[in-house]
Amino acid sequence: MASSSFKHSGRGDNEEEFVDVLEELMRSGDLGHAFRTFSPSPYDGGPPCSAADLPKAVLESQYLRYVVQEIATEKGLSLEEVREEASVLLEEMSLKLQMGFIRLMAYILSKVLKRILTGIHVNTEGLNALKQAIQESPVMLLPNHRSYLDFLVISYVMFTYDIPAPVIVAGMDLSKMRVVGEIIRRSGAVFIRRTIGSDKLYWAVLSEYVKTIVKKGFAPLEFFVEGLRSRSLKSLMPKFGMMHMVLEPFFKGEVYDIKLVPISLSYDRVMEESLLAQELLGIPKPKESTMGLLKARKVLQENYGTMHVNFGRPLSVRHLCQGKINRSQYNLIPRDLPQKPSGEVQACVSWLAYLMVRTQEEGVLISPWSLMACLLLQTPLLTEDGLPWHQLAEKTLWLRRLVLDFGGHLNWPGKVHDQDVMSSAVALHHSLVRLQAGRVYLVQEEEDEREDPRRPEDDVIKAAVPMLMLASYRNQCLHVFVRPALLAIAIHVTKSVQRDELFAFFCFLRDLFGNEFIFIPGESSQDFEEACALLRKCGAVHTSEQEVMVSNVGLEVLSFLQDLLQPFIDSYQVMFVYLCKDGINVISEKQFLPAVRNLATKLILSGELHTYEALSSDMQKNVFSALRRLETLTKLNASELNEYRVKKAAVGQISEILCGKIPPQILQTTPDAKL
């Protein structure tokens, strides 16, 4: 497919070229594109298989027969009754792939994407590698999840480049959208329930259906390792259920290899930006419906800039798992029998899942606006006083150099003046900021006409929406900075230059923020060495075998990195304060979220708290999960309300370590291995 190609400014000469899919579309026309010749090269490792063959293979599998027999015995039902229930579940989830609907979807998307985006840039080398991988092995497509556009755009790109349409694992909510849900199903979606719980038959039918797709190499299988769409635009901790399902055929020797393809999706501006911020503040998400889609037509009148689809290099599971797992354990039990994964298998699946999310992060292209958001968030009184434009522009260019030093990839348009690039970014985000009289101000929502008197708490929520939107764009580049930022905080809090003391504090922070950022399990030493190397590379520190010393020019970098993570530290401390209050001895997550939001609101109103991010439900849930992982919240076995006992002394100790009241030497000798 002919299209203009380019390299992004700030990326090395060895970086991949990206082509703009929409540019070619402008030439061919929407209808011509939808009815173009589509001749993909399928998997050649087995006989061809149709979508209708998959449910038959599942129902006839020895595995499902065994589970059906087991459930019938347990529940006192006939085999026919359980088989009928399994057939109903299969009908609910099965795809109905039809070429006519793929073309219809391509036509609709051509209309929509040209209207809302100025470009969809795709790396050709990644696409060519994907084409080859699909012919050789079963392939799993693993994109990050930032918008409802994600899976639609990937399917659109694959159709455009003659690559087999993927089977997309999607949430059941989408199937309830009349007409639209059916078009998506017939374009390749498999709809599954968000919560399965202990439904043994559903687990068996779903896992066998997924494994059948993998074993037959029916089509590339696409699912989100993070499980959910990230409301904060930051990577989420991976989920392991689907990952284990797709890998099991390899573990059992039913396929020779499986290729994992991480896909990094980057947006200049996300369609759902305002809705995501409101969800984080506890405002319920609108239900997916066709009527809701029609009402959202206003969204289609906006410009969302460009997006980048970066297909990563296909990674061989066979190669990745070498030396990590002994597959002979599967030879001891017949393949068709249900088998609980061993600790070794669970650790391997977990490691692979984290590796995929980390690889997605490394493939993200950072926009100029993401850098500007970092700096705007560090500006007090942004709504009232604003920030001088020349100061923001100068600091953004400084930050661009730092990103490149840290190995990040930038979406900084070449052959365009830097000032124009930055002013275009501000113009694109006109709903969030405005440039007036040489200063940049945060835009506040207009006042609603309401009869009731407005409460101060309502003003806090109103002010929080644009701040959380701004934070979400900052989050798109946090993965580049987080490791050196943890070291910068360790240097600041401990006031130490001793490498072992800094490493101990670095590990404490890494452990504490383990639900907030993506760290591959067991790689704390590598992360610390990477942090040292990056700060050394930009000239911020000098290192020896025993010491890490700040250079004369390093204060600007270290100060920026500390300020970058300060909202996280402040928010965590608010939640620690709440848990250490008298009377808070047992708590559930359901009670925790509104309670800490109320406390944070009061602290913001009193001027004691300067970040709105403590109001984010994602941040609150991450703190709760981290404290459970660190065993400072321990579950009450007898509780039906998912309640946890609070270990106040342990929470207090974490708080004191975080603010430097407990010296780093104590960390090296603490008996609690989790800290």
Disulfide bonds with the S-S distance in Angstrom:
none
